[in-house]
Amino acid sequence: MVKNKRVKNLLIFFAVIGIITSTYLTYIHYQPSADIFCEELGGGCDIASGSMYSTVDGILNNFGIYVNLPIPVAVLGIIAFIFIILMVKLIEYSHEEEHFNKLFYSVFVFLIFSAYLTYGEFIVLKTFCIYCDIVKLVLLIIFFILCYYKFNR
């Protein structure tokens, strides 16, 4: 379990950064002309946020599952980062090792999904979205913190 207060605070800090960035990605998904920073940061955000990789149904369509579920993938990011914060708090109050393992493996699954989105961004779309990559980097940092804690107790 996460006994170190600094580890808990770091996990929550990065999860909040993830929530803020994912919320902004959700906003520009619905208001693409509202993004004033993307061009200065390398561009490509409009391509990524308008692609099939930006919605749940677009991703499912890639796997032959045809549904009408136009939820931005960034909303999944918000949910994932809220889940991380809730799990950290649950671990803090319950002191159960099992909850830490659930958090660890959940973040690993989130990271696999993130790798799939990275493939879509760089290989398929041949673009670069700084906001998308900030979310992925934050998730990777959270995973490294969890790995460090899991294997160095």
C-alpha positions in Angstrom: 0.0 0.0 0.0 1.0 3.6 -0.5 2.3 4.7 2.9 4.5 7.5 1.6 2.6 10.8 1.7 4.9 12.3 -1.0 4.0 9.4 -3.4 0.3 9.9 -2.8 0.7 13.7 -3.4 2.6 13.1 -6.6 0.0 10.7 -7.9 -2.8 13.1 -7.1 -0.8 16.0 -8.6 -0.2 14.3 -11.9 -3.8 13.0 -12.0 -5.1 16.6 -11.6 -2.8 17.7 -14.5 -4.3 14.8 -16.5 -7.8 15.9 -15.6 -7.1 19.5 -16.6 -5.5 18.5 -19.9 -8.2 16.0 -20.7 -10.9 18.5 -19.9 -9.3 21.0 -22.3 -9.1 18.3 -25.0 -12.8 17.6 -24.5 -13.5 21.3 -24.9 -11.5 21.7 -28.1 -13.1 18.5 -29.5 -16.4 20.4 -29.4 -15.0 23.8 -30.2 -12.0 23.2 -32.5 -11.7 26.9 -33.4 -11.3 27.8 -29.7 -7.8 26.3 -29.5 -5.4 29.3 -29.7 -2.2 27.4 -28.7 -2.0 24.4 -30.9 -0.4 26.1 -33.9 2.3 27.7 -31.7 3.0 24.3 -30.1 3.5 22.4 -33.4 0.0 22.0 -34.8 -1.9 18.8 -35.4 -4.4 19.1 -32.6 -7.2 19.8 -35.0 -6.3 16.7 -37.1 -6.2 14.5 -34.0 -9.4 15.9 -32.4 -11.3 15.5 -35.7 -10.1 12.0 -36.4 -11.6 8.6 -35.8 -9.2 8.2 -32.9 -10.8 11.0 -31.0 -14.1 9.3 -30.2 -15.1 6.0 -28.6 -17.2 5.0 -31.6 -14.4 5.8 -34.0 -12.0 3.6 -32.1 -14.6 0.8 -31.9 -15.2 1.1 -35.6 -11.5 0.3 -36.2 -12.2 -3.1 -34.6 -15.4 -3.8 -36.5 -17.7 -2.8 -33.7 -20.2 -0.3 -35.1 -22.0 1.7 -32.5 -23.2 5.3 -32.2 -21.2 6.5 -29.2 -19.6 9.8 -30.1 -18.0 10.4 -26.7 -14.6 12.1 -27.0 -11.7 9.8 -25.9 -10.6 12.7 -23.7 -13.7 12.0 -21.5 -12.3 8.5 -20.9 -9.1 10.3 -19.8 -11.0 12.4 -17.3 -12.7 9.3 -15.9 -9.3 7.4 -15.7 -7.6 10.2 -13.8 -10.5 10.6 -11.4 -10.4 6.8 -10.9 -6.6 7.2 -10.1 -7.4 9.9 -7.4 -10.2 7.8 -5.9 -8.0 4.7 -5.8 -5.2 6.6 -4.1 -7.6 7.9 -1.5 -9.1 4.4 -1.0 -5.6 3.0 -0.5 -4.9 5.8 2.0 -7.9 5.0 4.1 -8.2 1.2 3.7 -4.5 0.3 3.9 -5.1 -2.8 1.7 -2.4 -4.1 -0.7 -5.2 -5.4 -3.0 -6.3 -1.9 -3.8 -2.8 -0.9 -4.7 -2.6 -3.8 -7.1 -5.9 -2.8 -8.7 -4.6 0.7 -9.2 -1.3 -0.6 -10.6 -2.9 -2.9 -13.2 -5.6 -0.4 -14.1 -3.0 2.2 -14.9 -1.1 -0.4 -17.0 -4.3 -1.0 -19.0 -4.8 2.7 -19.4 -1.2 2.9 -20.7 -1.8 0.1 -23.3 -4.9 2.1 -24.6 -2.7 5.2 -24.6 -0.1 3.3 -26.7 -2.8 2.5 -29.2 -3.8 6.2 -29.4 -0.1 7.1 -29.9 0.0 4.6 -32.8 -3.0 6.3 -34.3 -1.6 9.8 -33.8 1.9 9.2 -35.1 1.7 6.3 -37.6 -1.8 6.6 -39.0 -2.5 10.3 -38.8 1.1 11.3 -39.1 0.6 14.2 -36.8 1.5 15.5 -33.4 -1.0 16.8 -30.8 0.8 18.4 -27.8 -2.2 18.1 -25.5 -2.8 14.4 -26.3 0.9 13.8 -25.6 0.8 15.7 -22.3 -2.0 13.3 -21.2 0.1 10.3 -22.3 3.2 11.6 -20.6 1.3 12.2 -17.4 -0.1 8.7 -17.5 3.4 7.3 -18.1 4.8 9.3 -15.1 2.0 8.0 -12.9 2.9 4.4 -14.1 6.6 5.0 -13.3 5.8 6.3 -9.8 3.6 3.2 -9.2 6.4 0.9 -10.6 9.0 2.5 -8.4 6.8 2.2 -5.4 5.7 -1.4 -6.2 9.3 -2.7 -6.7 11.2 -0.6 -4.2 9.3 -1.2 -1.0 
